């Protein structure tokens, strides 16, 4: 087995270097993209992560475990991002790396394993927002979906078809690009570069460690609730609630409950105190402690680059 032996010092150093390079792009272009609300930023970043992982296992000859370790280190370094959400993107980076590693571990380093891993990685960016909405609305989200699918199908069939085609096009395009990246990397031994952080942007990035800023986390949670995707989902939920039978008390309760849940969830995702506690508990695991130590070294590399 390729991963049966411990990684050599050279492999470990290369993993740290790769994770530092990936985090530079995530912190730099990722913060700019999310800060200016550029559409599809998360999807482009996920393909960029796939390119890094393919280069690591195919061009650099790192073991399959490096896919998860590089992603985990980059996820931890994302907590030092100067703008945007913290834990949400951290979860996305770590989960995408985990899905790619899982496929390589179960199926192998062959083209089938890498293609399946690439597809799973690319799909996670579509799944994570649905998971967030489900945490906020629970099974009511399913009822709302069924309600609007029925209404749109009956009254606005052309709109339903247009939305389905648009979503299907983006989904298919991303999957095709992910598969093409695997073929180029594995079969043609090409180095995959999706995004490159411009030097002038690198000089403007300032890294900072998480601080105890509860007020800032609360304000950020409120801003998250004003984001278009949440406002749209909440408005659709409100329309659904006032269409169904029930007394006024029930309707008010149904309306206020997702707001309270959303604020708590967004606060947790933004809170530096919560992030610090998670890291503190996670470091009790020897495996996480090893990754965290590599993250510290990677952070030193990134910090030195930005001096």
N, C-alpha and C positions, 0 to 999 in steps of 0.2 A: 504493500500500500504506500502511496506517495506521502501520506501524512502520518505514517506510523512513527517516524523518528522526529525528535524535536527540531525545530527550525534552527539552522546554523546562524552564527552571528551575522554573516553576510546577508542571509535571507531576512533576518529580523531588521537589519538596518535598511534594507531595500523596502520592506513593508512600511517602515516608519517614513521613509522618503516619499513613497507613493501616496501614503495617507496625507502627508503634509501638502503635497501638490494638489490632491483632490480637494482638501479643505480650503486651500487658497481660492480655488474657483468657486466653491460653495459660499465662502464668506464674502468674496468680492462680487462676482457677477450675480450670485444668488441674492445677496442683500439688495443690490441695485434693482434686479428684476422684480423682487417682491415689494421693494420700497416704492417703485414707480408703477406697480400693478400691471406689469407687462404680461399679456395673456400667454398661457402655456409655459410659463417659466419653469414650473415644477417638472413638466414633461421633458423639456430640453435638458434640465439638470439630471434627470434620471437616466437619459441616454448618455449623457456625459459620464456619469458614474459607471454605466455599463462599459463604456470605452476604456476607462481606467482599469476595471477588473479584467477585461479581456487582454489588455496589454500585460497585466501582471502575470496571468497564468499562461499565456501563450508566447509572448515575446520575452518576458523576463524569467520564465521558468519557475515561478513561485508555486508552492503547493496550493491545493484547492482551499485549504483553511485560510489562506491569505485573503481570499475574496471577502470573507466575513470579518477578519481582523482589520483589514484596511478600511472597510465600511464602518466598523465600530469605532475605530480611532477617529475617523473623519466626523462621525456623529458626535463624539465627545468634544472635538474641537469646534463644532458648530455652536456650542454653548458660548463661545467667545465672540460670536458674530455681533457687530455693532448695531445691526438693525434687523427688524423682522422678528418672526416667532422663533423660539428656541426649540422646545421639546417636540413640537410637531415635525419640523424638518429633521430633527435628530432621529425621531422614530422612523421617518420615511427612509433616510439614508441607511439606518441599521437594518430595517426590514427588507429593503431591496437587496442589500448584501447577503442577508440570511437566505432569501429565496434563491438567489443565484448559487450560493454555496450548497444549499440543500439539494438542488438538482444535480450539481456536480458530484455530491457525495452519494446520492442514491443511484444515479444512472452512470456516472463516470465523466471523465474529462473529454470524451469523444464529442462529435458534432451534435448528436442527439441531446446529450446532457447539457451542452452549452446553449443550444437553441431553446430548449425548454426553460432553462434558467433565465435566459434573456427575455423570453416572453413573459414569464412570471414577474420578473423585475419591472418590465415596462408596464404591466397591468396594475401594479400596486398604486401608482399615482391616480388611477381612476377609482380604486377601491377605498383608499384612505378617507377621502371626503365623505363617502357614503357611510363609513364606520362612524365618523364624527357626527354626522346628522342623525344616525341611528341612536347614538348615545344621548343626544339631546331630545329627540322626539319619541324614541322607543318604537313600539309596534304601531303607534299612530302614523308613523312615516309610511308604512305599508298601506294603511287605509287611505291616506292622502294620495299616495301614488295611484292606487286603483281608482279613486274618485276622479282625478284629473285625466287619467288615461281614457276613462269612459267618456268624460265630457268633451275632451279634445277630439276623440275619435268620432263622436256624434256630430259636433258642431264645427270643428275646425280640422277636418281630416287632412287638408293640405299642409297645415302647420305641423301636425304630428309627423307626417311623412318627411317634411323638410328637416325637422329636428333629428329624426332617426337617421336620415341620410348624412347629416352633418356629423353627428356623433360617430356613426359607423365609419365615415371617411377618416376622421382623426384617429380612431382606434386602429383601423386597418393600416393606416400609414405608419403609425408608431411601431406596430408589430413587424411590418415589412422592414422598416429601418433597423430594428433590433436584430432580426434574422440576417439581414445583409451585413451588419457589423460583425456578427459571428463568423460568417463565411469569409469575409475579407481578412479577419484576424487569424482564423484557424487554417483555412485552406490556402490563402495567398500570403500569409505571414505579414500582413500589413499592420502598421501601428495606427490605432484609431485615435483621432483627436477631434472631439466635437466642439469644445470650447477652449479658448486660450485667454487667460486673463491679461489684458494689456498692461504693459509696464507702468504707464502713467496712472492706471487705476490701482495697481498694487501699492504705489507710493501713498495713495490717499487712504488706505485701509488702516484703521486703528483698532488693535485688539485690546480687549479688556476682560478681566476675570469677572464672573458673576458677582453681583453685589446685592446686598439686602435692600431692595427697593420695592416694598409692598405697595406703596402708593402708585409707583410707575406701573407695576403689574396690574393694579386695578384699573388704571386709565387705559392700559393697553387692552385689557379684557373688554372694556366698553367700546374701544375702537374696533375690536374684532366683531362685536355685535352689530356694528354699522357697516361691515363689509357687504358688498352686493350679494354674495352667495347666501349669507345668513339672512339678510333683509328679505330677499326674494322668497326663501324657504319659509320664513316666518309669516310673510303676507299671504302666501298660498295656504299655510296652515290656518291662519285666521279666517280666510274665506271659507275653508272647509268646515271649521268649527261652527260658524254662524249659519251654515247651510243645514247642519244636522239637527235632529230634535234634541231638546233638553232645556232645562230652566236656565235663567240668567246666571245663577251661582255656578253651575257646572261649566258654562261657557267661559266665564271669567277665570275659573280655576284652570281649565284647559289652556287658556291663553297665557296665563302668568307662569305656569309650570315650566314650559320650555325656556322662557326667559331666565328663570332662576337657574335651571340646569346649565344653560349655555354660559351664563356668567361664571358659575363655579368651574366649569370645564375649561373655559378660556383663561380664567385666573390661574388654575393649576398649570396649564401649558405655558403660561408666561412667567410664573413666579420663580425668581432666582432661588428663593428659600427652598421651594419644593425640589428644584434641580439639585441643589447642594445636598439635601437629605437623601435623594435617590442615589447620588454618587456615593455618599457615606455608607449607605446600606449595601450597595452593590460591591464596594471594595472588600467586603468580608468574603467574597467569593475569590478563590485563588486564580481562576481563569480570568475574571474581570480585572483583578489586581494586575495581572500581566498586561492586559490590554491597556489599562489605565496608565501603567508605567510607560508603555510605548507612546501613549497619547501625550504624556508629559514631555517626552523627548521630541515628538513631532511638533509640539507647541513651541519648544525652544528653537526649532528650525524656522518655523513660521515667524516667530517674534524677531529672530535675528534678521530675517529677510526684510522686515518692515521697519528696521531701525533707521 
